[in-house]
Amino acid sequence: MRIKHLVISLALLLLAVVVPSVAIGVPPPTTTPPDTTTPPPPGMSGDYVRINQTRELGSAVTSATRLAASDASGRVAHFYGGTLGMRRIRRESTIVGAPPTGFRYPTTMAAVSISDSRNLFERAILRALARGDVVMNADAASRRGVQVGDTVELIGWNRRVRVLRVGAISGVVGAELLMSKPVAEDLGIRRPSFLIVWGFADRTALDAALATRLAGKGAIRISRSWEPLTADDSLSSVQLKGLLGEFAIRGSGAISVDSTWRKANIVGVFFKIGNKRLIKTCHRMVAPLIQAAFDQITEEGLADEIDISNTQRAGGCYHPREVRAVGSTTGGAVSTHSWGGALDLNPSANCMGCRPKISCRVVQIFRSLGFAWGGNYLTVDGMHFEYVGERRDDVPSRPTDRCPTGVPAAQVARLGPFFADPTAAE
């Protein structure tokens, strides 16, 4: 869930003065879109289903899922999840990486018990977890220059600092770090995040069991490994950092982003919509695409669909903050607004949890330029457009999605990065 903060117009004007402006008319920088394919994870086979809810996972959903898995002769792995602070990375006595003094790198984690993960992961991962090591996501390790045997210094939710060895590096891990539950608990993390159902032989039987057992249990996202990406799927933290960069933060709730990253990536922008202007600060890569959306909206005679006054006053683009503070039910996840990678439009008419009232044509235009829409999150966020680095207007929607793309629909979202904590997205 995202908390929308009011931003005073004068403050925006001041920000536009002190932050370099971007030329909206130029083409956006060339980037490599995030990998949204779903290759078979190394060391794993068969089908997988992920179950998650908004915020933390409820005990009733956990119990019902275990019964459904049993009905279909499957197994369940229960995961904690959240965001830790990472400080120094060392290779013996050499510091491989470190944030500025007083800052930390927000790092997503997942934790599982050894008993739940037997036969689920390849042996190298199981051995690392059994030793009390952490397993690092392969893309995160590559970005940071981390090797097996390096150590990472982590700040727990209980403020305890632990130095842990990187025992394996794997593409299976969707969160930046995977650890055992005892290690997570030593860092103060006991937050139920998601379930993985696996080992079942029949997809139809499991679907029927889940439909029966989870009926009436509230808003639940069921994601299947064999089904494709859908239009409004968000990126994992690993993918987002690969697309827009990694920064260090300090503070909790409303956070400060390190100045080196901010000066290199955040720009003040005067967006033009029809004969009106909108003043915002956004990521340098994202700003030209927002303007391109506004240009197309104007060309199609839809400029009046954008409430400039309300968006100027209460909508956000760059707003560094956690989705919730560290240790809370959303696990300290860092909002996409902290990258300047999302824009909130018409917030008063599209409040969080409310039925969206934004034009579906506006939604499709933003999707065509590489944005996912929050109107189909578990907690509806119709004001929210989030940059994902690839077109989404030609991607299937779920059957129940608002503003569907019209592309032949899959039932639900594909599993995506395995074992990624979903809190940042929903």
C-alpha positions in Angstrom: 0.0 0.0 0.0 1.2 3.5 -0.8 0.5 6.5 1.4 -0.1 9.6 -0.8 1.4 12.8 0.6 0.3 16.3 -0.2 3.0 18.4 -1.9 2.8 22.2 -1.6 3.1 23.9 -5.0 5.7 26.4 -3.6 7.9 23.5 -2.6 7.7 22.0 -6.1 8.7 25.3 -7.6 11.7 25.5 -5.3 12.6 21.9 -6.2 12.4 22.8 -9.9 14.9 25.5 -9.3 17.5 23.6 -7.4 17.2 20.3 -9.5 18.5 20.3 -13.1 15.7 20.5 -15.6 15.3 17.9 -18.4 14.6 18.6 -22.0 11.3 16.8 -22.6 11.5 16.9 -26.4 14.5 14.6 -26.6 14.2 10.8 -26.9 14.5 8.9 -23.6 17.8 7.2 -22.9 18.3 3.8 -24.4 17.8 1.1 -21.8 17.6 -2.7 -21.6 14.1 -3.6 -20.4 14.0 -5.9 -17.4 13.9 -9.6 -18.1 10.2 -10.7 -17.8 10.6 -14.2 -19.1 10.2 -17.2 -16.8 12.9 -19.7 -17.5 13.0 -22.9 -15.5 15.0 -22.0 -12.4 18.3 -23.8 -12.1 18.0 -26.9 -9.8 14.2 -26.7 -9.8 11.6 -28.5 -11.9 7.8 -28.8 -12.1 5.1 -26.2 -11.4 4.9 -23.6 -8.6 2.1 -21.4 -7.3 2.7 -18.4 -5.1 0.0 -17.1 -2.7 0.2 -13.6 -1.2 -1.9 -10.8 0.2 -1.6 -7.1 0.6 0.8 -6.5 3.5 1.6 -9.6 5.5 0.1 -13.0 4.9 -2.8 -14.0 7.2 -2.8 -17.2 9.2 -6.3 -18.2 7.9 -4.9 -18.0 4.3 -1.8 -20.0 5.3 -4.0 -22.8 6.9 -6.4 -22.9 4.0 -3.5 -23.1 1.5 -1.9 -26.0 3.4 -5.2 -27.9 3.2 -5.6 -27.2 -0.5 -2.0 -28.4 -1.2 -2.7 -31.5 0.8 -5.9 -32.1 -1.2 -3.8 -31.9 -4.4 -0.9 -34.0 -3.0 1.4 -31.0 -3.0 3.6 -29.3 -0.5 3.9 -25.7 0.9 6.9 -23.6 1.8 6.1 -20.6 4.1 8.3 -17.5 3.7 9.0 -14.5 5.8 9.8 -11.3 3.8 10.7 -7.7 4.2 13.5 -5.1 3.7 16.7 -4.9 5.6 19.5 -2.4 5.6 22.8 -3.4 4.1 26.0 -1.7 5.0 29.5 -2.9 4.2 30.3 -5.8 1.8 33.7 -7.3 2.5 36.1 -9.7 0.8 38.3 -10.7 3.7 39.8 -7.4 4.9 38.8 -5.5 1.7 35.6 -3.4 1.5 33.9 -4.3 -1.8 31.1 -1.9 -1.4 29.6 0.5 1.2 27.0 3.3 1.2 27.9 6.8 2.4 28.4 7.2 6.2 25.1 7.0 8.0 23.3 5.5 5.0 22.2 1.9 4.2 21.2 0.1 1.0 17.5 -1.1 1.3 17.7 -4.8 0.6 14.8 -7.1 0.1 14.9 -10.5 1.8 12.9 -13.8 2.0 13.4 -16.5 4.7 12.3 -20.1 4.8 12.7 -23.0 7.1 15.0 -25.8 6.2 12.3 -28.3 6.6 10.0 -26.5 4.1 12.7 -26.1 1.5 14.1 -29.7 1.3 13.8 -30.8 -2.4 12.7 -27.3 -3.3 16.1 -25.8 -3.9 19.3 -27.0 -5.4 21.8 -28.4 -3.0 24.1 -25.4 -3.0 21.3 -23.2 -1.7 20.3 -25.8 0.9 23.8 -26.1 2.2 24.2 -22.3 2.4 20.9 -22.0 4.4 21.9 -24.9 6.7 25.2 -23.1 7.5 23.4 -19.9 8.4 24.7 -18.1 5.3 22.7 -16.0 3.0 22.0 -16.7 -0.7 22.2 -13.6 -2.9 20.3 -13.0 -6.1 22.5 -13.4 -9.1 21.7 -9.9 -10.6 22.2 -8.2 -7.3 25.5 -9.9 -6.8 26.7 -9.0 -10.3 25.7 -5.3 -9.8 27.6 -5.2 -6.6 30.6 -7.3 -7.6 29.8 -9.9 -4.9 31.4 -13.3 -4.8 30.7 -16.5 -2.8 32.6 -16.1 0.4 32.1 -12.4 0.8 30.3 -11.0 3.8 27.5 -8.6 4.1 26.7 -6.4 7.1 22.9 -6.3 7.7 20.9 -4.1 10.1 17.9 -6.0 11.5 14.5 -4.7 12.4 15.6 -5.1 16.0 18.6 -2.8 15.2 20.9 -5.7 15.7 23.9 -5.7 13.2 24.9 -9.1 11.8 27.8 -9.9 9.5 26.7 -12.9 7.3 28.6 -14.9 4.7 27.3 -15.1 1.1 27.2 -18.9 0.8 25.7 -19.1 -2.7 24.6 -16.9 -5.6 21.5 -18.0 -7.5 19.0 -16.8 -10.1 16.3 -18.8 -8.2 16.1 -16.1 -5.5 13.8 -13.2 -6.5 14.4 -11.2 -3.4 17.9 -9.8 -3.1 18.7 -12.2 -0.2 17.4 -15.6 0.9 18.1 -16.8 4.4 16.9 -19.4 6.9 14.1 -18.4 9.3 16.4 -18.7 12.4 18.7 -16.1 10.8 15.8 -13.8 10.0 14.4 -14.2 13.5 17.8 -13.2 14.9 17.4 -10.0 12.9 13.9 -9.4 14.3 12.0 -10.5 11.3 9.0 -12.8 11.7 6.7 -11.3 9.1 4.7 -13.9 7.1 5.0 -12.8 3.5 4.0 -15.5 0.9 3.6 -19.2 0.3 5.0 -21.4 -2.5 2.9 -24.5 -3.3 4.9 -27.1 -5.2 5.2 -30.9 -5.7 1.6 -31.3 -7.0 0.9 -33.5 -10.0 -2.3 -31.9 -11.4 -2.8 -28.2 -12.0 -6.6 -28.5 -12.3 -6.8 -30.4 -9.0 -4.8 -27.8 -7.2 -6.8 -24.9 -8.7 -10.1 -26.6 -7.6 -8.7 -27.1 -4.1 -7.5 -23.5 -3.8 -10.8 -22.2 -5.1 -12.6 -24.1 -2.4 -10.3 -23.6 0.5 -9.6 -19.9 -0.1 -13.2 -18.8 -0.7 -14.1 -16.0 1.6 -10.6 -15.4 2.8 -10.3 -11.8 1.5 -8.1 -10.4 -1.3 -5.5 -12.9 -2.4 -3.2 -13.0 -5.3 -2.6 -16.5 -6.8 0.3 -16.5 -9.2 1.2 -19.5 -11.3 4.6 -20.3 -12.8 3.2 -21.5 -16.1 1.2 -18.4 -16.9 2.5 -15.2 -18.6 3.2 -11.7 -17.5 0.1 -9.5 -17.2 -0.3 -5.9 -18.0 -0.1 -4.4 -14.5 2.5 -6.6 -12.9 5.1 -4.6 -11.1 8.9 -5.2 -11.1 10.7 -6.9 -8.3 13.2 -4.7 -6.3 16.1 -6.4 -8.1 14.5 -5.6 -11.5 13.7 -2.0 -10.5 17.3 -1.4 -9.3 18.6 -2.8 -12.6 16.4 -0.4 -14.5 16.6 2.9 -12.6 19.7 2.4 -10.4 20.5 1.7 -6.8 20.7 4.3 -4.0 21.4 4.3 -0.3 18.9 5.7 2.2 18.8 6.9 5.8 15.8 7.4 8.1 12.5 5.6 8.3 9.1 6.4 6.9 10.1 9.6 5.0 13.6 8.7 3.9 16.6 10.6 2.5 18.2 9.3 -0.7 22.0 9.7 -1.1 22.8 12.9 -2.9 25.1 11.4 -5.5 22.4 9.2 -6.9 19.7 11.9 -6.6 21.8 14.6 -8.4 22.6 12.1 -11.2 19.0 10.9 -11.7 16.3 13.2 -10.4 15.3 16.2 -12.5 12.8 19.1 -12.2 10.3 19.0 -15.0 7.6 21.4 -16.5 5.2 18.9 -18.1 2.8 20.3 -20.7 -0.7 19.0 -21.0 -2.9 20.9 -23.5 -2.4 24.6 -22.6 -1.5 23.8 -19.0 1.6 22.9 -17.1 2.4 20.5 -14.3 5.6 20.9 -12.3 7.2 17.8 -10.9 10.5 16.1 -10.1 11.0 12.7 -11.6 13.7 10.2 -12.7 15.6 11.5 -15.7 14.7 8.3 -17.7 11.0 8.4 -16.9 10.2 12.1 -17.4 10.4 12.0 -21.3 8.0 9.1 -21.3 5.5 10.8 -19.0 5.6 13.8 -21.4 5.1 11.5 -24.4 2.0 10.1 -22.6 0.7 13.7 -22.0 1.4 14.6 -25.7 -0.7 11.6 -26.9 -3.4 12.4 -24.3 -3.6 16.0 -25.7 -3.6 14.8 -29.3 -6.5 12.5 -28.6 -8.5 15.4 -27.0 -8.3 13.9 -23.5 -6.4 16.7 -21.8 -9.4 17.5 -19.6 -9.2 14.0 -18.2 -6.1 15.1 -16.2 -7.0 17.2 -13.1 -3.9 19.4 -13.2 -4.7 21.3 -10.0 -5.3 18.2 -8.0 -2.3 16.3 -9.5 -0.1 19.4 -8.8 -1.2 19.6 -5.2 -1.5 16.0 -4.2 0.0 13.8 -6.9 3.6 12.5 -6.6 6.4 11.5 -8.8 9.7 11.7 -6.8 8.8 11.3 -3.2 11.4 9.2 -1.2 9.7 7.1 1.4 9.1 3.6 2.6 5.7 2.0 1.8 5.7 1.6 5.6 8.4 2.0 8.2 10.9 -0.7 8.8 9.4 -3.6 10.9 5.8 -2.8 10.0 3.4 -5.0 8.1 4.7 -4.0 4.7 8.2 -4.8 5.8 10.0 -1.5 5.2 9.5 -1.8 1.4 10.8 1.3 -0.4 8.2 3.0 -2.7 8.8 3.3 -6.4 8.3 7.0 -5.9 11.7 7.0 -4.2 13.2 6.4 -7.6 11.0 9.0 -9.2 9.7 6.1 -11.2 5.9 6.5 -10.7 3.4 9.2 -11.2 0.1 9.7 -9.3 -2.7 11.3 -11.4 -6.0 12.7 -10.2 -5.5 11.5 -6.7 -8.7 12.8 -5.1 -10.9 11.0 -7.6 -8.8 7.9 -7.5 -8.0 7.5 -3.8 -6.3 4.3 -2.6 -8.8 1.5 -2.1 -11.5 3.4 -4.1 -13.0 2.4 -7.5 -10.8 4.2 -10.1 -12.4 6.9 -12.1 -9.6 7.6 -14.6 -10.2 7.1 -18.3 -9.2 3.7 -19.6 -7.8 5.3 -22.7 -5.4 7.3 -20.5 -4.4 4.0 -18.8 -3.7 2.4 -22.2 -1.6 5.3 -23.3 0.6 5.0 -20.3 0.8 1.2 -20.7 2.0 1.7 -24.3 4.9 3.8 -23.0 6.1 1.3 -20.4 4.0 1.9 -17.3 1.9 -0.5 -15.2 -1.3 0.8 -13.6 -2.1 0.5 -9.9 -5.9 0.1 -10.6 -5.4 -3.7 -10.6 -3.4 -4.0 -7.5 -4.8 -6.0 -4.6 -5.3 -2.7 -2.8 -6.6 -0.6 -5.7 -4.5 2.4 -6.4 -6.0 4.0 -9.5 -3.9 7.2 -9.4 -0.7 5.2 -9.7 1.3 4.7 -12.9 4.6 2.9 -12.4 7.5 2.6 -14.9 8.4 -1.0 -15.8 10.6 -0.4 -18.9 8.5 -2.2 -21.5 5.2 -1.9 -23.3 2.2 -3.2 -21.4 -0.7 -2.4 -23.7 0.1 -5.5 -25.8 0.3 -7.9 -22.8 -2.7 -10.0 -21.5 -4.9 -8.7 -18.6 -6.5 -10.9 -16.0 -10.2 -11.7 -16.7 -11.2 -9.5 -13.7 -8.9 -6.6 -14.5 -10.2 -3.1 -14.9 -9.3 -1.4 -18.2 -8.3 -4.7 -19.8 -5.8 -4.6 -22.7 -8.0 -6.8 -24.9 -5.1 -9.2 -25.5 -6.2 -12.9 -24.9 -6.1 -13.1 -21.1 -4.2 -15.5 -18.8 -6.0 -16.4 -15.6 -3.5 -14.6 -13.3 -0.1 -13.1 -13.2 3.0 -15.3 -13.9 5.0 -16.2 -10.9 7.8 -13.9 -12.0 11.1 -13.8 -10.0 10.8 -16.8 -7.7 10.5 -16.1 -4.0 10.5 -12.3 -4.4 8.8 -10.3 -1.7 5.7 -8.8 -3.3 5.1 -6.0 -0.8 6.5 -3.2 -2.9 4.1 -3.8 -5.7 0.9 -4.4 -3.7 
